Amino acid sequence: MKNFTDRVAAITGAGSGMGRSLAIRLAREGCHLALADRNAASLADTAQLAQAAAPQIVGAPLLITTRVLDVADRAAMVDWAAETAAQHRRVNLVFNNAGVALSSTIEGMDYTDLEWIVGVNFWGVVHGTKAFLPYIKASGAGHIVNTSSVFGLFAQPGMSGYNATKFAVRGFTESLRQELDLMKCGVSATCVHPGGIHTGIAQSSRIAPNMVGFMLENEQQGKDDFEKFFITTADEAARVILDGVRKNKRRVLIGRDARAADWLARTLPAAYQALVVMQARRMKRLAEKRARRAAQIDGRRV
Ligand SMILES: NC(=O)c1ccc[n+]([C@@H]2O[C@H](COP(=O)([O-])OP(=O)(O)OC[C@H]3O[C@@H](n4cnc5c(N)ncnc54)[C@H](O)[C@@H]3O)[C@@H](O)[C@H]2O)c1
C-alpha cells in the first residue's frame, strides 16, 4: 500500500499516544477512519483532532466514526468490524494498537492482573485481526498492523505479563504474515516493535505492590522512571509505522533503543539476560538508596 488516500483504516487505542498520532497522520493523507478506545472522552478528542487535520476537499469530507469498546471483548470487536464495514463500505487497514502495561514479579502476581493484560494486549490483537480480516480481504488491498514492543524482542524482570503478551503478538503476527504471503490475497501484515515512546502508557500502567522494594522505591517513582526511557515522540513513531506499511515491512523497529535491543537479542540470544540482570541490580540498589534517603528525610521531619 503506497498511499492512504481514500482508504479506510480502523485503529484501536485511538484515544491516546501512538493510536492518536496514527489517526492524525492518516487523516492528513485523506484516509477515512474508524476509531476505537475504551475511553470515550479522549476518543472524541482524537476524532476532532483528526477531522481538523484532514485536507479540505470540497464535496468529499473525510468520514471518521468512533466506537467505545474494550478490545478484550470479542463480541464487541466482531460487531465493531461489521459496523465499520457497513458505515464505510470497505476496510483496508486495521491497526491493533491498544495496549496496557503491568509491572509485577511472577511470584507475587495476581491472576486478575495477568488476565487483564493478556486480554488487552494479546486477545485484543487476535480479535482485531480475526474480526477485520474478512473485510480487508474483500477490499482487495489491505494491511494488518499489530503492535508488539521492544519487550517482544527481549525479556526483563518484573515485566513477565507484558513480555508474554508482546512475544505472543510477535509470533502471531509473523505467522499471519506468512499465511497471507501464501494466500496472495492482496493483504499483508506488519509487526511493530516500538522502543520507549512518549505516551500515556507509563502513567496508566499497573504497578503491583510486590515491585516496591524489589526493583522500585514506590509506585509513582516506578512510573516516572519508566518514562525516562521514552526517547521518541508518538508522532515520529506513527511516521515510522506508516512508512513501514508503505514499504510492506515484516518488522518495524521504532527508535535507536529498539534497534539496539534487537541487535543485542540477536547477537547474544541467551547471554543478554545476564546483562539485563546486571542493569536491574543497579536499579534495585538505586531504589533502595532513594528509599533510605526518603526515610532519613521523613525521620528528620518527625
Ligand atoms: N509507549 C511506549 O513506550 C511503548 C513501547 C512499546 C510498545 N508500546 C505499545 O504501543 C501501543 C500503544 O500504546 P501507547 O504507548 O500509545 O499508550 P497510551 O496509553 O498512550 O495509549 C493506549 C490507548 O489504548 C487504550 N486502551 C487501553 N486498554 C484498552 C482496551 N481494553 N480497549 C480499548 N482501548 C484500550 C487507552 O485508553 C489508550 O487510549 C500499546 O500496545 C503498547 O503496549 C508502547
The ligand as an ORCA input file, in Angstrom:
! r2SCAN-3c Opt
* xyz 0 1
  N       4.894      3.949     24.792
  C       5.841      3.038     24.701
  O       6.990      3.279     25.118
  C       5.548      1.704     24.056
  C       6.647      0.868     23.795
  C       6.409     -0.361     23.195
  C       5.116     -0.725     22.840
  N       4.081      0.101     23.104
  C       2.737     -0.349     22.706
  O       2.162      0.627     21.869
  C       0.730      0.533     21.931
  C       0.140      1.911     22.109
  O       0.452      2.370     23.402
  P       0.801      3.891     23.761
  O       2.199      3.896     24.217
  O       0.374      4.795     22.677
  O      -0.078      4.044     25.086
  P      -1.253      5.032     25.536
  O      -1.572      4.620     26.933
  O      -0.891      6.447     25.286
  O      -2.441      4.629     24.550
  C      -3.111      3.395     24.668
  C      -4.572      3.589     24.363
  O      -5.197      2.301     24.440
  C      -6.438      2.443     25.126
  N      -6.813      1.177     25.734
  C      -6.219      0.568     26.775
  N      -6.877     -0.566     27.072
  C      -7.874     -0.672     26.175
  C      -8.908     -1.630     25.982
  N      -9.032     -2.692     26.781
  N      -9.776     -1.453     24.963
  C      -9.675     -0.347     24.169
  N      -8.744      0.594     24.323
  C      -7.853      0.427     25.318
  C      -6.173      3.524     26.171
  O      -7.380      4.113     26.634
  C      -5.279      4.490     25.398
  O      -6.049      5.465     24.726
  C       0.453     -0.451     23.056
  O       0.150     -1.711     22.512
  C       1.744     -0.502     23.833
  O       1.916     -1.715     24.524
  C       4.266      1.311     23.721
*
